């Protein structure tokens, strides 16, 4: 049997989704509880808790965990954790609650009851402290900071029983893998060293090159894409999946890649989120996380290699999953092939590199995208999608 990395901070993955046989009874019970509406990020966190991706968390963080994570990247127990997982509400709801009460957690948009939480802490936070610690900025233009600043004034901490996985299992039946399922799949394949590739975009040739570098030093790559809420202009998961699969089918050796998705919502926390992605992938059974240039960054808030460097700041035993740090990748006309900033001595005038914004404009205008940048099979799928928007 394959010897995969252990789950983070636990002997086994700890999914908080209650057994199906108990859900109807608990849902009936939840109908009579006070309701707490959730933001899209909190909904995403409920699903992540439900599938066990946030092992060893038992629910939303209390004040001691929140403070330890912000200041020291540690839970109160001492276990490494780089990003707060919190639930906020308003004064009207929180003032009617007491420690030990149960509440029904509801999707703020659909009103569906998703979980039952036992309230174990009611507290206020310093939002600027969280933003400075986690995002390295308090600029409200940063999408992660904006989410924190928009939170209610009070946080509720406590353990949760998850009652729903939303639409994900039905909408993405071949893509939605829970940590226990990815681990079983890796064991079935005999993989012990697995590199995760995080993406919320279709993969062009630079991404393909990153994955192939990882295949050279591991047993296989887990292309793991974001299924949670995206930024405006991002390509839907269904289109992205088709484009990535076309690349896998045509340009990768059979059985060296697994494509899957998970219900996280990006925080765009740059270096801290790179650590978070590695921790989550440890729960999925991955020994490595591919960390490229400006991983999980947005705008100019982080340096291009800040997400590489932060792994070197961790203490011994903080995280088992390791980064595969890879420089910026591109096609070089003088090298006659794909290269990285570490392997290519030539100047930018010889490097074919197109920004995401430029690519979207080219696709919108049905312009030719060079095969050195993106595979023709991928471009065909993306052009079809952009044509459907007109």
C-alpha positions in Angstrom: 0.0 0.0 0.0 1.3 3.5 -0.8 2.8 5.4 2.0 1.2 8.9 1.6 1.9 11.9 3.7 -0.2 12.0 6.9 -3.1 14.4 7.2 -2.2 17.7 8.8 -2.1 17.6 12.6 -4.1 14.3 12.8 -3.8 10.6 12.3 -6.7 10.5 9.9 -8.7 12.9 7.7 -11.6 14.3 9.8 -14.6 15.1 7.6 -17.3 17.0 9.4 -20.1 16.0 7.0 -22.6 13.9 9.0 -23.6 10.4 7.7 -26.4 10.6 5.1 -28.6 8.5 7.3 -28.6 11.2 10.0 -29.0 14.3 7.8 -32.8 14.4 7.5 -33.2 14.2 11.3 -30.6 16.8 12.0 -32.0 19.1 9.3 -35.5 18.9 10.9 -33.8 19.8 14.2 -32.0 22.7 12.5 -35.2 24.2 11.2 -36.1 25.3 14.8 -32.7 26.8 15.6 -31.7 30.5 15.3 -30.2 31.1 11.8 -26.9 32.7 11.0 -26.5 33.7 7.3 -23.1 33.0 5.7 -21.1 34.9 3.1 -19.9 33.0 0.1 -16.5 32.6 1.7 -18.0 31.1 4.8 -20.2 28.8 2.7 -17.0 27.6 1.0 -15.4 27.0 4.4 -18.3 24.9 5.5 -17.9 22.7 2.5 -14.2 22.5 3.1 -14.8 21.5 6.7 -17.4 19.0 5.6 -15.0 17.1 3.2 -12.2 17.1 5.7 -9.9 19.4 3.8 -9.4 21.6 6.9 -8.4 18.7 9.1 -7.8 19.0 12.1 -10.3 21.9 12.6 -13.6 20.9 14.2 -15.4 24.1 13.1 -15.0 27.9 13.0 -12.2 29.4 15.1 -12.6 30.9 18.5 -10.6 34.0 19.6 -7.5 32.2 20.8 -7.1 30.3 17.6 -7.9 33.4 15.5 -5.2 35.4 17.4 -2.6 32.7 17.2 -3.1 32.2 13.5 -2.8 35.9 12.8 0.2 36.6 14.9 2.2 33.3 14.9 0.5 31.0 12.3 -0.4 28.6 15.1 -3.7 27.3 16.6 -4.0 27.5 20.3 -2.9 23.9 20.4 0.4 24.8 18.7 -0.6 23.2 15.3 0.5 25.2 12.3 -2.3 27.1 10.6 -1.7 30.2 8.3 -5.1 31.6 7.5 -8.1 32.4 9.8 -11.2 30.3 9.2 -13.9 32.4 11.0 -17.6 33.1 10.9 -18.9 36.7 11.5 -22.4 38.0 12.3 -24.1 41.1 13.4 -24.9 42.4 16.9 -28.6 41.6 16.7 -27.9 37.9 16.1 -24.9 37.6 18.4 -26.6 39.4 21.4 -29.4 36.8 21.4 -26.9 33.9 21.7 -25.0 32.3 24.6 -22.2 29.8 24.9 -23.5 26.3 24.3 -26.4 27.4 22.0 -26.9 25.7 18.7 -27.4 27.7 15.5 -28.3 26.8 11.9 -25.7 28.0 9.4 -27.5 29.1 6.2 -26.3 30.1 2.8 -26.8 33.9 2.7 -28.0 33.8 -0.9 -30.2 30.6 -1.1 -31.1 30.4 2.6 -30.3 26.6 2.5 -29.4 25.2 5.9 -25.8 23.9 5.5 -24.7 23.0 9.0 -25.4 23.1 12.7 -22.9 24.9 14.9 -22.5 24.7 18.7 -21.5 28.2 19.9 -18.3 27.9 21.9 -17.0 31.5 21.6 -18.5 35.0 20.9 -15.9 37.7 20.3 -14.8 40.8 18.4 -11.6 41.0 16.3 -9.2 43.6 15.2 -9.8 43.6 11.5 -6.7 45.7 10.7 -4.6 43.2 12.7 -5.9 40.4 10.6 -5.4 42.2 7.3 -1.8 43.3 8.2 -0.9 39.8 9.4 -2.5 37.7 6.7 -2.6 40.0 3.6 0.3 42.4 4.5 -2.0 45.3 3.6 -5.1 47.1 4.9 -5.9 48.4 1.4 -9.7 47.9 0.8 -9.0 47.5 -2.9 -7.4 44.1 -2.1 -10.2 41.5 -2.5 -9.2 39.5 0.6 -9.0 42.6 2.7 -12.3 43.8 1.4 -13.9 40.6 2.6 -12.5 41.0 6.1 -13.6 44.7 6.3 -17.1 43.7 5.2 -17.4 41.1 8.0 -19.9 41.6 10.8 -18.6 43.1 14.0 -18.8 39.8 16.0 -17.3 36.4 15.3 -18.8 33.1 16.4 -16.5 30.2 17.1 -17.6 26.6 17.6 -17.8 23.0 16.3 -19.9 22.2 13.3 -21.9 19.3 11.9 -22.1 19.8 8.1 -25.4 18.7 6.5 -24.8 19.6 2.8 -22.1 19.7 0.2 -24.2 22.1 -2.0 -24.4 21.5 -5.7 -20.8 20.3 -6.1 -21.1 16.5 -6.1 -23.9 16.6 -8.7 -22.5 19.5 -10.8 -19.0 18.1 -10.9 -19.4 14.3 -10.6 -16.1 13.4 -12.2 -14.2 16.3 -10.7 -15.3 16.6 -7.1 -12.9 14.5 -5.0 -12.9 14.5 -1.2 -9.5 14.0 0.6 -10.3 10.4 1.5 -11.1 9.7 -2.2 -8.0 11.3 -3.6 -5.9 9.4 -1.0 -7.6 6.1 -2.1 -7.0 7.0 -5.8 -3.3 7.7 -5.2 -2.9 4.5 -3.3 -4.6 2.6 -6.1 -2.1 4.1 -8.5 0.8 3.3 -6.2 1.8 6.9 -5.9 3.6 8.0 -2.8 5.1 11.4 -4.0 2.3 13.5 -5.5 2.6 17.1 -6.5 -0.5 19.4 -6.4 -1.0 22.1 -9.0 -3.4 24.8 -7.9 -5.3 26.7 -10.6 -8.3 28.8 -11.2 -7.5 29.3 -14.9 -7.2 27.1 -18.0 -3.6 25.9 -18.3 -1.4 27.3 -21.0 2.1 25.9 -21.9 3.9 27.6 -19.0 1.5 25.7 -16.6 2.0 22.5 -18.6 5.8 22.9 -18.2 5.4 23.4 -14.4 3.4 20.2 -14.2 5.9 18.2 -16.4 8.9 19.4 -14.2 6.9 18.0 -11.2 6.2 14.7 -12.9 10.0 14.3 -13.4 10.6 14.2 -9.6 7.3 12.7 -8.3 5.0 9.9 -9.2 2.3 12.1 -10.6 0.5 15.5 -10.6 -2.8 16.4 -9.0 -4.2 19.3 -11.1 -6.5 20.7 -8.4 -8.7 23.6 -9.5 -10.9 26.1 -7.7 -14.6 25.4 -7.9 -15.6 28.1 -5.5 -16.7 31.7 -6.3 -14.4 33.3 -8.9 -13.4 36.9 -9.8 -15.3 38.7 -12.5 -13.9 37.7 -15.9 -12.6 34.3 -14.8 -13.5 31.3 -17.0 -16.2 28.9 -15.6 -15.0 25.6 -14.2 -16.9 23.6 -16.9 -14.9 25.3 -19.7 -11.7 25.2 -17.8 -12.1 21.5 -17.1 -12.6 20.7 -20.7 -9.6 22.8 -21.8 -7.4 21.2 -19.2 -8.5 17.7 -20.1 -7.7 18.4 -23.8 -4.2 19.3 -22.7 -3.8 16.2 -20.5 -5.2 13.9 -23.2 -2.9 15.2 -25.9 0.3 16.2 -24.2 0.8 14.1 -21.0 1.8 10.5 -20.6 -1.2 8.4 -19.6 -1.7 8.0 -15.9 0.7 10.7 -14.8 -2.0 13.3 -14.1 -5.2 13.4 -12.1 -7.6 16.4 -12.6 -9.9 17.3 -9.7 -11.6 20.3 -8.1 -12.5 21.5 -4.7 -15.0 24.1 -3.3 -12.6 26.7 -1.9 -13.0 30.4 -2.5 -9.7 32.2 -3.1 -8.5 34.8 -0.5 -5.6 36.1 -2.6 -3.4 36.2 0.4 -0.2 35.5 -1.6 2.5 33.9 0.6 0.2 32.9 3.5 -2.2 31.4 1.0 0.6 29.4 -0.6 1.1 27.8 2.9 -2.6 27.3 3.2 -2.8 25.5 -0.2 0.1 23.3 0.9 -1.6 22.4 4.2 -4.9 21.6 2.4 -3.0 19.4 -0.2 -1.4 17.5 2.6 -4.9 16.5 3.7 -5.6 15.4 0.1 -2.4 13.2 0.2 0.0 15.4 -1.7 3.7 15.4 -0.7 4.4 18.6 -2.7 2.8 21.8 -3.9 4.0 23.4 -7.1 4.6 27.1 -6.2 5.3 29.3 -9.2 5.7 33.0 -9.6 3.4 35.2 -7.4 1.3 32.2 -6.2 -2.2 33.2 -5.1 -1.2 36.9 -5.5 -3.3 39.8 -6.8 -2.1 43.1 -8.2 1.3 44.2 -6.9 0.8 43.4 -3.3 3.4 40.7 -3.1 6.8 40.2 -4.6 7.1 37.5 -7.3 8.9 35.0 -5.0 7.4 35.9 -1.6 5.4 32.7 -1.7 8.6 30.7 -2.2 10.4 32.4 0.6 7.7 32.1 3.3 8.2 28.3 3.3 11.7 28.9 4.6 10.4 30.7 7.6 8.5 27.7 9.0 9.7 25.8 12.0 10.6 22.1 11.9 7.5 19.9 11.7 5.1 22.7 10.9 4.1 21.2 7.5 4.9 17.9 5.9 4.0 18.9 2.3 6.9 20.7 0.7 7.0 23.3 -2.0 8.3 22.7 -5.5 9.6 26.2 -6.1 9.8 27.0 -9.8 10.7 30.2 -11.5 8.7 32.0 -14.1 8.2 29.8 -17.2 7.9 30.7 -20.9 8.7 29.7 -24.5 12.1 31.0 -25.6 12.6 31.5 -29.3 16.4 31.1 -29.0 16.2 28.0 -26.7 13.6 26.6 -29.1 11.5 25.4 -26.3 10.0 25.9 -22.8 12.3 27.3 -20.2 12.4 29.1 -16.8 14.1 32.1 -15.5 16.7 29.8 -14.0 17.4 27.9 -17.2 17.2 30.5 -20.0 19.9 33.1 -20.4 18.1 35.2 -23.1 16.2 38.4 -22.8 12.5 39.1 -22.7 12.5 40.0 -26.4 13.1 36.3 -27.1 10.5 35.0 -24.6 6.8 34.5 -25.6 4.8 35.5 -22.6 1.2 36.7 -22.6 -0.6 38.1 -19.6 -4.0 36.8 -18.5 -5.6 40.1 -19.5 -3.9 40.0 -22.9 -5.1 36.5 -23.5 -8.7 37.3 -22.6 -8.6 40.2 -25.0 -7.2 38.0 -27.8 -9.8 35.4 -27.2 -12.6 37.9 -27.1 -11.4 39.3 -30.5 -10.8 35.8 -32.0 -7.2 36.7 -32.5 -4.6 34.1 -33.2 -2.8 32.9 -30.0 0.7 31.5 -30.8 1.1 27.7 -30.3 4.2 28.5 -28.3 2.0 30.0 -25.6 -1.1 27.8 -25.6 -1.9 24.4 -27.2 -4.2 24.6 -30.3 -6.7 22.1 -28.7 -7.0 24.4 -25.6 -7.4 27.6 -27.7 -10.2 26.0 -29.8 -12.2 25.3 -26.6 -11.6 28.7 -25.1 -12.5 30.5 -28.4 -15.7 28.6 -28.5 -16.6 29.8 -25.0 -15.7 33.5 -25.8 -17.7 33.3 -29.0 -20.8 32.2 -26.9 -20.5 35.4 -24.8 -21.1 37.7 -27.8 
